[in-house]
Amino acid sequence: MENSVLCPVCHATVKPTDYFCSNCGKNLKPEAPSTSLNKQIIIYLESFFLPPYGIIIGLRYLRAGDSKSKTVGIISIVLTIISLLILIKFTFDLINIVNSQVYNQLQNMEF
């Protein structure tokens, strides 16, 4: 077949008009993720407020072919990292406050 292509996963011969590989089921024409303004706002909010989930979203958008999707993916991952750093800072501050309060209480106790 001269008009055939190979599946990127299993390398089986498929027709150019096929949407899925008949051998492994790979989606041969995946739909690009949405980059509308509303979707971007949702992605950025999820990335900041649900930090681990933002990495997954970012990687999905980085795999897309167009530059706008890659930009959304990079911003999503950067927001996730910033959120994680803020969370770590607040956690250490809270631990230090609790430790100092416990230490002060122990110092005030009479043995």
VEXZA-700317 format. One record per residue (C-alpha): residue number from 1; residue in three letters; x, y, z. Coordinates in nm, 4 decimals. Layout:
REM VEXZA-700317
+-------+------+----------+----------+----------+
! sevex ! bado !     east !    north !       up !
+-------+------+----------+----------+----------+
!   NUM !  Ala !        X !        Y !        Z !
...
+-------+------+----------+----------+----------+
//
This chain:
REM VEXZA-700317
+-------+------+----------+----------+----------+
! sevex ! bado !     east !    north !       up !
+-------+------+----------+----------+----------+
!     1 !  Met !   0.0000 !   0.0000 !   0.0000 !
!     2 !  Glu !   0.1589 !   0.3240 !  -0.1137 !
!     3 !  Asn !  -0.0748 !   0.5555 !   0.0821 !
!     4 !  Ser !  -0.0144 !   0.3870 !   0.4162 !
!     5 !  Val !   0.1717 !   0.5135 !   0.7205 !
!     6 !  Leu !   0.3104 !   0.3449 !   1.0303 !
!     7 !  Cys !   0.1610 !   0.3631 !   1.3773 !
!     8 !  Pro !   0.4002 !   0.5577 !   1.6036 !
!     9 !  Val !   0.3522 !   0.3047 !   1.8850 !
!    10 !  Cys !   0.3442 !  -0.0449 !   1.7339 !
!    11 !  His !   0.4674 !   0.0375 !   1.3808 !
!    12 !  Ala !   0.1761 !  -0.1442 !   1.2182 !
!    13 !  Thr !   0.0639 !  -0.0253 !   0.8765 !
!    14 !  Val !  -0.2417 !   0.2007 !   0.8930 !
!    15 !  Lys !  -0.4295 !   0.4103 !   0.6393 !
!    16 !  Pro !  -0.3795 !   0.7883 !   0.6461 !
!    17 !  Thr !  -0.7530 !   0.8305 !   0.7023 !
!    18 !  Asp !  -0.7620 !   0.6049 !   1.0107 !
!    19 !  Tyr !  -0.8239 !   0.7732 !   1.3440 !
!    20 !  Phe !  -0.7083 !   0.4760 !   1.5540 !
!    21 !  Cys !  -0.4526 !   0.2030 !   1.4978 !
!    22 !  Ser !  -0.6295 !  -0.1268 !   1.4330 !
!    23 !  Asn !  -0.3442 !  -0.3138 !   1.6024 !
!    24 !  Cys !  -0.2822 !  -0.1259 !   1.9300 !
!    25 !  Gly !  -0.5701 !   0.1255 !   1.9444 !
!    26 !  Lys !  -0.3473 !   0.4367 !   1.9555 !
!    27 !  Asn !  -0.5283 !   0.7579 !   1.8669 !
!    28 !  Leu !  -0.3578 !   0.8601 !   1.5424 !
!    29 !  Lys !  -0.5178 !   1.2058 !   1.5252 !
!    30 !  Pro !  -0.5422 !   1.3306 !   1.8823 !
!    31 !  Glu !  -0.7335 !   1.6517 !   1.9337 !
!    32 !  Ala !  -0.5191 !   1.9384 !   2.0548 !
!    33 !  Pro !  -0.6006 !   2.0524 !   2.4092 !
!    34 !  Ser !  -0.8097 !   2.3656 !   2.4350 !
!    35 !  Thr !  -0.6238 !   2.6936 !   2.4824 !
!    36 !  Ser !  -0.9220 !   2.9267 !   2.5099 !
!    37 !  Leu !  -0.9011 !   3.2050 !   2.7676 !
!    38 !  Asn !  -1.1547 !   3.0394 !   3.0001 !
!    39 !  Lys !  -0.9698 !   2.7080 !   2.9831 !
!    40 !  Gln !  -0.6379 !   2.8809 !   3.0525 !
!    41 !  Ile !  -0.7791 !   3.0514 !   3.3616 !
!    42 !  Ile !  -0.9085 !   2.7186 !   3.4906 !
!    43 !  Ile !  -0.5744 !   2.5486 !   3.4202 !
!    44 !  Tyr !  -0.3773 !   2.8209 !   3.5972 !
!    45 !  Leu !  -0.6067 !   2.8164 !   3.9017 !
!    46 !  Glu !  -0.5884 !   2.4361 !   3.9216 !
!    47 !  Ser !  -0.2100 !   2.4501 !   3.8864 !
!    48 !  Phe !  -0.1741 !   2.7006 !   4.1692 !
!    49 !  Phe !  -0.4313 !   2.5619 !   4.4127 !
!    50 !  Leu !  -0.3857 !   2.1892 !   4.3398 !
!    51 !  Pro !  -0.0071 !   2.1775 !   4.3050 !
!    52 !  Pro !   0.0668 !   1.8167 !   4.2123 !
!    53 !  Tyr !  -0.2174 !   1.8146 !   3.9607 !
!    54 !  Gly !  -0.0697 !   2.1147 !   3.7807 !
!    55 !  Ile !   0.2337 !   1.9131 !   3.6749 !
!    56 !  Ile !   0.0114 !   1.6541 !   3.5075 !
!    57 !  Ile !  -0.1828 !   1.9257 !   3.3259 !
!    58 !  Gly !   0.1374 !   2.0995 !   3.2226 !
!    59 !  Leu !   0.2899 !   1.7830 !   3.0808 !
!    60 !  Arg !  -0.0255 !   1.7123 !   2.8799 !
!    61 !  Tyr !  -0.0085 !   2.0571 !   2.7242 !
!    62 !  Leu !   0.3680 !   2.0354 !   2.6647 !
!    63 !  Arg !   0.3157 !   1.7236 !   2.4528 !
!    64 !  Ala !   0.0834 !   1.9110 !   2.2178 !
!    65 !  Gly !   0.2294 !   2.0242 !   1.8889 !
!    66 !  Asp !   0.1456 !   2.3938 !   1.8803 !
!    67 !  Ser !   0.3413 !   2.6661 !   2.0580 !
!    68 !  Lys !   0.0389 !   2.8108 !   2.2417 !
!    69 !  Ser !  -0.0270 !   2.4753 !   2.4120 !
!    70 !  Lys !   0.3395 !   2.4470 !   2.5063 !
!    71 !  Thr !   0.3265 !   2.7961 !   2.6585 !
!    72 !  Val !   0.0188 !   2.7018 !   2.8623 !
!    73 !  Gly !   0.2013 !   2.3879 !   2.9785 !
!    74 !  Ile !   0.5120 !   2.5771 !   3.0853 !
!    75 !  Ile !   0.3085 !   2.8390 !   3.2734 !
!    76 !  Ser !   0.1109 !   2.5619 !   3.4435 !
!    77 !  Ile !   0.4273 !   2.3882 !   3.5629 !
!    78 !  Val !   0.5851 !   2.7164 !   3.6791 !
!    79 !  Leu !   0.2698 !   2.8063 !   3.8774 !
!    80 !  Thr !   0.2736 !   2.4598 !   4.0328 !
!    81 !  Ile !   0.6362 !   2.4967 !   4.1397 !
!    82 !  Ile !   0.5710 !   2.8436 !   4.2853 !
!    83 !  Ser !   0.2714 !   2.7096 !   4.4750 !
!    84 !  Leu !   0.4744 !   2.4192 !   4.6119 !
!    85 !  Leu !   0.7528 !   2.6525 !   4.7260 !
!    86 !  Ile !   0.5025 !   2.8773 !   4.9043 !
!    87 !  Leu !   0.3431 !   2.5733 !   5.0672 !
!    88 !  Ile !   0.6816 !   2.4443 !   5.1849 !
!    89 !  Lys !   0.7725 !   2.7869 !   5.3272 !
!    90 !  Phe !   0.4455 !   2.8141 !   5.5212 !
!    91 !  Thr !   0.4837 !   2.4581 !   5.6485 !
!    92 !  Phe !   0.8344 !   2.5250 !   5.7813 !
!    93 !  Asp !   0.7176 !   2.8494 !   5.9405 !
!    94 !  Leu !   0.4302 !   2.6680 !   6.1107 !
!    95 !  Ile !   0.6614 !   2.3954 !   6.2382 !
!    96 !  Asn !   0.9023 !   2.6559 !   6.3766 !
!    97 !  Ile !   0.6202 !   2.8442 !   6.5527 !
!    98 !  Val !   0.4871 !   2.5251 !   6.7108 !
!    99 !  Asn !   0.8373 !   2.4183 !   6.8149 !
!   100 !  Ser !   0.9079 !   2.7534 !   6.9787 !
!   101 !  Gln !   0.5752 !   2.7504 !   7.1641 !
!   102 !  Val !   0.6352 !   2.3984 !   7.2909 !
!   103 !  Tyr !   0.9888 !   2.4921 !   7.3942 !
!   104 !  Asn !   0.8638 !   2.8014 !   7.5809 !
!   105 !  Gln !   0.5982 !   2.5967 !   7.7597 !
!   106 !  Leu !   0.8558 !   2.3392 !   7.8608 !
!   107 !  Gln !   1.0859 !   2.6125 !   7.9927 !
!   108 !  Asn !   0.8048 !   2.7590 !   8.2030 !
!   109 !  Met !   0.7166 !   2.4263 !   8.3624 !
!   110 !  Glu !   0.8587 !   2.3598 !   8.7060 !
!   111 !  Phe !   1.0095 !   2.0200 !   8.7694 !
+-------+------+----------+----------+----------+
//
